[in-house]
Amino acid sequence: VRVTSTDSIAIDLLLPAVEQLQQQWPNIRVDLEVSTQLLSLSRRQVDIAFRNVRPDAPDLVVRRVAAWPVGLFASEAYLARFGEPVPEDELRGHHLVVYAPYLEHGPFLTMAGAEPAGGVRSSLLVRKAVAAGIGLGEMPVWMGEREGLVRIWPQRRRPNDYEVWQAMHPDLQRTARVRAAAQFLSAAFEVE
């Protein structure tokens, strides 16, 4: 079964789930493709995709498997150097680590007033750059907490959650090994 996802999703959720899947169904082999490119389900480049953007292809079976609240995080080292942002000042004088496509597609509205410290093309790199003290960054709350980061302004909530969508071609949905893998792997997204 060919599965694609982002690096954070693969490392944090899918790899442990694949190991458990192999224990339960040793005859199902999972080939995991980590990419920010949207591989084609219609052209059968992959069997199952887990993405943080809802696929809009009408010929796919799509379902949301997660909606996680997003928080703003910093490392202890960053806060020791720059101090904690003051809500009244928003993020003026602070540095941000931003997922690069957000910078390319318009203003980064949730963090007005801050200077981008850098754009990266991976949610895992956002998290690791924040942990390295390069800047503040937004990420799903459970990921920031697992990384040991400090949540900034926990009373604030971004209007849109970080969503994860599972997509597959309708023909493959009827294949037993793909259906079993899809059900098993999607259960890995139930995090606290």
Backbone as numpy.savetxt, mean C-alpha at the origin, in Angstrom:
# Nx Ny Nz CAx CAy CAz Cx Cy Cz
-0.13 -20.11 -9.92 -0.99 -18.94 -9.92 -0.08 -17.72 -9.92
-0.25 -16.86 -10.90 0.56 -15.64 -11.02 -0.17 -14.49 -10.33
0.51 -13.87 -9.35 -0.09 -12.82 -8.52 0.80 -11.59 -8.63
0.19 -10.43 -8.74 0.95 -9.18 -8.75 0.43 -8.26 -7.66
1.33 -7.47 -7.10 0.97 -6.48 -6.09 2.09 -5.47 -5.96
1.90 -4.53 -5.07 2.96 -3.58 -4.76 3.92 -4.23 -3.77
5.07 -3.60 -3.58 6.09 -4.17 -2.70 5.63 -4.26 -1.25
5.01 -3.22 -0.71 4.55 -3.26 0.68 3.54 -4.37 0.90
2.59 -4.47 0.01 1.57 -5.51 0.14 2.20 -6.89 0.05
3.13 -7.07 -0.86 3.78 -8.37 -1.03 4.56 -8.75 0.22
5.38 -7.82 0.72 6.24 -8.13 1.86 5.44 -8.32 3.14
4.54 -7.39 3.42 3.83 -7.42 4.70 2.70 -8.44 4.76
2.05 -8.70 3.64 0.85 -9.52 3.69 0.91 -10.78 2.84
1.35 -10.65 1.60 1.25 -11.79 0.70 2.30 -12.87 0.97
3.54 -12.50 1.24 4.55 -13.53 1.49 4.17 -14.45 2.66
3.77 -13.89 3.81 3.33 -14.80 4.88 2.12 -15.64 4.48
1.21 -15.06 3.69 0.02 -15.80 3.27 0.38 -16.90 2.27
1.35 -16.65 1.39 1.77 -17.67 0.44 2.36 -18.87 1.18
3.14 -18.60 2.21 3.72 -19.69 2.99 2.61 -20.54 3.62
1.59 -19.90 4.15 0.47 -20.63 4.75 -0.35 -21.37 3.68
-0.51 -20.73 2.53 -1.24 -21.35 1.42 -0.53 -22.63 0.99
0.81 -22.59 0.91 1.57 -23.78 0.50 1.46 -24.90 1.52
1.32 -24.56 2.78 1.12 -25.60 3.79 -0.22 -26.30 3.59
-1.24 -25.49 3.28 -2.58 -26.06 3.10 -2.76 -26.73 1.74
-2.21 -26.12 0.69 -2.33 -26.65 -0.67 -0.94 -26.72 -1.30
-0.17 -27.76 -1.01 1.21 -27.83 -1.49 1.33 -27.93 -3.02
0.26 -28.26 -3.71 0.32 -28.37 -5.17 0.05 -27.05 -5.88
-0.28 -26.00 -5.13 -0.48 -24.68 -5.74 0.82 -23.89 -5.62
1.39 -23.54 -6.75 2.60 -22.72 -6.76 2.18 -21.28 -7.05
2.71 -20.35 -6.27 2.40 -18.93 -6.47 3.65 -18.23 -6.99
3.52 -17.60 -8.15 4.57 -16.75 -8.70 4.16 -15.32 -8.40
4.96 -14.64 -7.60 4.62 -13.29 -7.14 5.42 -12.25 -7.92
4.73 -11.36 -8.59 5.34 -10.28 -9.37 5.09 -8.98 -8.63
6.16 -8.35 -8.17 6.04 -7.08 -7.47 6.35 -5.97 -8.46
5.39 -5.08 -8.63 5.57 -4.03 -9.64 4.60 -2.89 -9.37
5.04 -1.70 -9.73 4.11 -0.56 -9.71 3.40 -0.44 -11.06
3.84 -1.22 -12.04 3.18 -1.26 -13.34 1.92 -2.09 -13.22
0.89 -1.67 -13.91 -0.35 -2.43 -13.89 -0.27 -3.50 -14.97
0.05 -4.72 -14.58 0.12 -5.83 -15.52 -1.29 -6.19 -15.96
-1.41 -6.70 -17.17 -2.71 -6.95 -17.76 -3.30 -8.29 -17.35
-4.45 -8.22 -16.73 -5.22 -9.42 -16.42 -5.92 -9.92 -17.68
-6.36 -8.99 -18.51 -7.07 -9.35 -19.74 -6.18 -10.12 -20.70
-4.91 -9.75 -20.77 -3.96 -10.44 -21.65 -3.28 -11.61 -20.94
-3.75 -11.94 -19.74 -3.28 -13.07 -18.95 -1.80 -12.96 -18.55
-1.31 -11.72 -18.34 0.05 -11.56 -17.81 0.11 -12.03 -16.36
-1.00 -11.89 -15.66 -1.13 -12.37 -14.28 -2.54 -12.93 -14.10
-2.70 -13.71 -13.02 -4.01 -14.30 -12.73 -4.79 -13.47 -11.71
-4.08 -12.96 -10.70 -4.71 -12.18 -9.63 -3.87 -10.93 -9.40
-4.53 -9.81 -9.24 -3.83 -8.56 -8.94 -4.40 -7.96 -7.66
-3.49 -7.48 -6.81 -3.87 -6.71 -5.63 -3.29 -5.32 -5.83
-4.16 -4.32 -5.92 -3.73 -2.96 -6.23 -4.41 -1.95 -5.32
-3.75 -0.79 -5.15 -4.34 0.26 -4.33 -5.16 1.24 -5.17
-5.32 0.94 -6.44 -6.19 1.71 -7.33 -7.20 0.74 -7.92
-8.47 1.12 -7.88 -9.51 0.23 -8.40 -9.37 0.12 -9.91
-9.17 -1.11 -10.42 -9.10 -1.28 -11.88 -10.43 -0.88 -12.51
-10.36 -0.21 -13.65 -11.59 0.25 -14.29 -11.96 -0.57 -15.53
-11.23 -1.63 -15.80 -11.56 -2.48 -16.95 -12.88 -3.20 -16.68
-13.86 -3.06 -17.56 -15.18 -3.64 -17.31 -15.20 -5.16 -17.37
-14.18 -5.78 -17.96 -14.19 -7.24 -18.11 -13.56 -7.98 -16.93
-13.23 -7.28 -15.85 -12.58 -7.92 -14.70 -13.54 -8.08 -13.53
-13.28 -9.08 -12.71 -14.01 -9.27 -11.46 -13.18 -8.54 -10.40
-13.76 -7.51 -9.81 -13.03 -6.64 -8.88 -13.78 -6.58 -7.56
-13.00 -6.67 -6.47 -13.62 -6.47 -5.15 -12.61 -5.82 -4.22
-13.12 -4.98 -3.34 -12.26 -4.33 -2.36 -11.97 -5.31 -1.23
-10.68 -5.48 -0.92 -10.31 -6.41 0.15 -9.82 -5.67 1.39
-9.59 -4.37 1.27 -9.15 -3.61 2.45 -9.43 -2.13 2.25
-9.69 -1.46 3.37 -9.80 0.00 3.43 -9.21 0.39 4.79
-7.97 0.89 4.76 -7.25 1.19 5.99 -7.16 2.69 6.21
-7.37 3.16 7.43 -7.16 4.57 7.70 -5.69 4.94 7.49
-5.48 6.16 7.06 -4.14 6.67 6.75 -3.76 7.70 7.80
-2.52 7.66 8.23 -2.01 8.63 9.19 -0.72 9.27 8.68
-0.36 10.34 9.33 0.89 11.03 9.05 1.90 10.57 10.10
3.09 10.17 9.65 4.08 9.59 10.55 5.45 10.25 10.39
6.25 10.14 11.45 7.64 10.59 11.46 8.45 9.64 12.31
9.76 9.68 12.12 10.64 8.89 12.98 11.01 9.73 14.20
11.46 9.07 15.24 11.96 9.78 16.43 13.12 10.70 16.04
14.00 10.23 15.16 15.17 11.03 14.75 14.72 12.30 14.03
13.72 12.19 13.17 13.22 13.37 12.46 12.66 14.38 13.46
11.85 13.91 14.40 11.24 14.79 15.39 12.29 15.44 16.29
13.36 14.72 16.60 14.44 15.29 17.41 15.13 16.43 16.65
15.23 16.30 15.35 15.89 17.33 14.53 14.98 18.52 14.23
13.72 18.26 13.89 12.83 19.32 13.39 11.68 19.66 14.33
11.45 18.86 15.36 10.32 19.09 16.24 9.03 18.57 15.64
8.04 18.46 16.49 6.74 17.99 16.01 5.99 19.15 15.35
5.36 18.92 14.22 4.60 19.99 13.57 3.49 20.51 14.49
3.26 21.80 14.41 2.20 22.44 15.18 0.97 22.51 14.28
-0.18 22.00 14.75 -1.37 21.97 13.89 -1.73 23.32 13.28
-1.57 24.40 14.04 -1.94 25.71 13.51 -1.04 26.14 12.35
0.19 25.67 12.33 1.13 26.01 11.25 1.06 25.01 10.10
0.16 24.03 10.24 0.10 22.93 9.29 1.47 22.27 9.23
2.10 22.20 8.08 3.40 21.53 8.00 4.50 22.46 7.50
4.31 23.74 7.68 5.33 24.70 7.23 6.65 24.41 7.91
7.71 24.40 7.11 9.04 24.16 7.63 9.39 22.69 7.79
8.49 21.82 7.41 8.76 20.39 7.52 8.97 19.79 6.13
9.58 18.64 6.12 9.89 17.94 4.88 8.98 16.72 4.74
8.59 16.46 3.51 7.69 15.33 3.23 8.36 14.33 2.31
8.08 13.08 2.56 8.40 12.02 1.62 7.06 11.66 0.97
7.03 11.75 -0.35 5.76 11.63 -1.06 5.87 10.54 -2.12
4.78 9.82 -2.30 4.69 8.88 -3.41 4.68 9.71 -4.69
5.70 9.53 -5.53 5.96 10.40 -6.68 4.76 10.63 -7.60
3.95 9.63 -7.92 2.81 9.91 -8.80 1.85 10.97 -8.25
1.78 11.13 -6.90 0.95 12.19 -6.34 1.48 13.56 -6.74
2.80 13.71 -6.78 3.40 14.97 -7.18 3.16 15.26 -8.65
3.14 14.21 -9.46 2.97 14.36 -10.90 1.54 14.67 -11.30
0.58 14.29 -10.47 -0.83 14.45 -10.84 -1.53 15.55 -10.06
-0.79 16.56 -9.67 -1.43 17.69 -9.02 -0.90 17.93 -7.63
-1.43 18.97 -6.97 -0.93 19.33 -5.64 -1.24 18.25 -4.61
-0.38 18.17 -3.65 -0.53 17.20 -2.58 -1.36 17.87 -1.48
-2.66 17.82 -1.62 -3.56 18.66 -0.85 -3.55 18.39 0.65
-3.29 17.18 1.09 -3.40 16.90 2.51 -2.22 17.45 3.29
-1.18 17.90 2.62 0.00 18.36 3.32 0.47 19.71 2.79
-0.45 20.61 2.63 -0.11 21.93 2.11 0.86 22.64 3.04
1.81 23.36 2.45 2.75 24.15 3.23 4.07 23.47 3.49
4.17 22.19 3.26 5.42 21.47 3.50 6.22 21.37 2.21
7.51 21.17 2.38 8.41 21.01 1.25 8.62 19.53 0.97
8.44 19.08 -0.27 8.74 17.68 -0.55 10.24 17.42 -0.36
10.56 16.43 0.48 11.95 16.02 0.69 12.36 15.06 -0.40
11.40 14.51 -1.07 11.67 13.59 -2.15 10.45 12.81 -2.52
10.44 12.39 -3.77 9.38 11.54 -4.26 9.96 10.17 -4.54
9.24 9.15 -4.18 9.67 7.78 -4.42 8.55 7.04 -5.13
8.88 5.99 -5.84 7.89 5.26 -6.63 7.50 3.94 -6.00
7.43 3.95 -4.68 7.09 2.72 -3.98 6.58 3.08 -2.59
5.48 2.45 -2.20 4.97 2.70 -0.85 5.93 2.17 0.21
6.65 1.11 -0.11 7.66 0.60 0.83 8.77 1.64 1.01
9.18 2.29 -0.07 10.22 3.33 0.04 9.73 4.54 0.81
8.46 4.89 0.70 7.91 5.98 1.52 8.10 5.62 2.99
7.68 4.44 3.35 7.76 4.00 4.74 9.21 3.95 5.22
10.11 3.42 4.42 11.51 3.29 4.82 12.20 4.66 4.86
11.83 5.57 3.96 12.40 6.92 3.98 11.95 7.68 5.23
10.70 7.52 5.61 10.20 8.14 6.85 10.94 7.54 8.04
11.11 6.24 8.06 11.83 5.57 9.16 13.28 6.04 9.22
13.86 6.39 8.07 15.25 6.85 8.03 15.39 8.31 8.46
14.26 9.00 8.72 14.32 10.38 9.19 14.39 11.42 8.10
14.11 11.04 6.86 14.19 11.97 5.74 13.06 12.98 5.76
11.90 12.57 6.23 10.76 13.47 6.27 9.55 12.80 6.88
8.46 13.54 6.89 7.16 13.03 7.32 6.53 12.31 6.13
5.62 11.39 6.40 4.94 10.72 5.30 3.63 10.10 5.73
2.73 10.01 4.76 1.44 9.36 4.99 1.54 7.89 4.62
0.86 7.07 5.42 0.80 5.63 5.16 -0.34 5.05 5.97
-0.78 3.83 5.62 -1.79 3.19 6.46 -1.32 3.13 7.91
-2.23 3.42 8.83 -1.88 3.51 10.24 -1.19 2.25 10.74
-1.71 1.08 10.39 -1.10 -0.15 10.90 0.32 -0.32 10.40
0.63 0.15 9.19 2.00 0.03 8.67 2.95 0.95 9.44
2.52 2.19 9.69 3.35 3.11 10.45 3.61 2.61 11.86
2.58 2.07 12.48 2.74 1.53 13.84 3.66 0.32 13.84
3.51 -0.56 12.87 4.37 -1.75 12.79 5.83 -1.34 12.56
6.04 -0.23 11.85 7.39 0.26 11.58 8.01 0.93 12.80
7.18 1.21 13.83 7.68 1.86 15.03 7.78 3.37 14.89
7.00 3.94 13.98 7.02 5.38 13.74 6.06 6.09 14.69
6.23 7.41 14.79 5.39 8.24 15.65 4.28 8.84 14.78
3.05 8.64 15.21 1.93 9.21 14.46 1.77 10.67 14.84
1.70 11.52 13.84 1.53 12.96 14.01 0.04 13.27 13.86
-0.48 14.04 14.77 -1.89 14.47 14.74 -2.86 13.29 14.58
-2.86 12.36 15.51 -3.74 11.19 15.37 -5.23 11.53 15.34
-5.58 12.72 15.80 -6.99 13.11 15.78 -7.47 13.44 14.36
-6.54 13.70 13.46 -6.92 14.00 12.08 -7.03 12.71 11.28
-7.97 12.73 10.36 -8.14 11.57 9.49 -8.27 12.04 8.06
-7.49 11.44 7.18 -7.60 11.75 5.75 -8.97 11.29 5.27
-9.61 12.05 4.40 -10.96 11.66 3.96 -11.02 10.33 3.22
-9.94 9.97 2.53 -9.94 8.72 1.78 -9.03 7.70 2.45
-9.56 6.51 2.67 -8.74 5.43 3.20 -7.82 4.90 2.11
-6.82 4.14 2.53 -5.94 3.42 1.60 -6.68 2.14 1.25
-7.14 2.04 0.04 -7.92 0.88 -0.38 -7.05 -0.10 -1.15
-7.37 -1.36 -1.01 -6.72 -2.40 -1.79 -7.81 -3.19 -2.50
-7.60 -3.39 -3.79 -8.57 -4.06 -4.64 -7.98 -5.35 -5.19
-8.78 -6.39 -5.18 -8.39 -7.65 -5.82 -9.10 -7.70 -7.16
-8.34 -8.06 -8.20 -8.94 -8.16 -9.53 -8.46 -9.44 -10.20
-9.36 -10.02 -10.97 -8.99 -11.18 -11.79 -9.95 -11.30 -12.96
-9.50 -12.03 -13.96 -10.31 -12.24 -15.15 -11.45 -13.20 -14.80
-12.66 -12.96 -15.31 -13.79 -13.82 -14.93 -13.59 -15.29 -15.28
-12.88 -15.60 -16.36 -12.65 -17.00 -16.73 -11.82 -17.71 -15.67
-10.86 -17.01 -15.09 -9.98 -17.62 -14.10 -10.67 -17.80 -12.76
-11.72 -17.04 -12.53 -12.45 -17.14 -11.28 -13.04 -18.54 -11.10
-13.27 -19.23 -12.19 -13.85 -20.57 -12.12 -12.78 -21.67 -12.02
-11.51 -21.29 -12.14 -10.43 -22.27 -12.00 -10.18 -22.51 -10.51
-10.21 -23.76 -10.10 -10.15 -24.09 -8.66 -8.89 -23.54 -8.00
-7.73 -23.71 -8.60 -6.48 -23.27 -7.95 -6.43 -21.74 -7.84
-6.93 -21.04 -8.85 -6.94 -19.57 -8.81 -7.96 -19.10 -7.79
-9.13 -19.70 -7.78 -10.16 -19.32 -6.82 -9.68 -19.56 -5.39
-9.05 -20.72 -5.13 -8.55 -21.02 -3.79 -7.47 -20.03 -3.38
-6.55 -19.75 -4.29 -5.48 -18.78 -3.98 -6.05 -17.40 -3.73
-7.00 -16.97 -4.54 -7.60 -15.64 -4.38 -8.29 -15.51 -3.03
-9.06 -16.51 -2.65 -9.75 -16.47 -1.37 -8.77 -16.47 -0.21
-7.78 -17.32 -0.30 -6.80 -17.44 0.78 -5.97 -16.15 0.92
-5.47 -15.64 -0.21 -4.62 -14.45 -0.16 -5.41 -13.20 0.25
-6.65 -13.09 -0.18 -7.44 -11.90 0.19 -7.71 -11.86 1.69
-7.74 -13.02 2.34 -7.94 -13.04 3.79 -6.77 -12.42 4.54
-5.60 -12.36 3.91 -4.41 -11.77 4.55 -4.56 -10.27 4.76
-5.52 -9.64 4.13 -5.70 -8.19 4.24 -6.52 -7.78 5.45
-6.95 -8.72 6.23 -7.71 -8.42 7.45 -6.74 -8.18 8.58
-6.17 -6.97 8.61 -5.21 -6.60 9.65 -5.86 -5.65 10.63
-5.33 -5.63 11.81 -5.84 -4.72 12.84 -4.96 -3.51 12.94
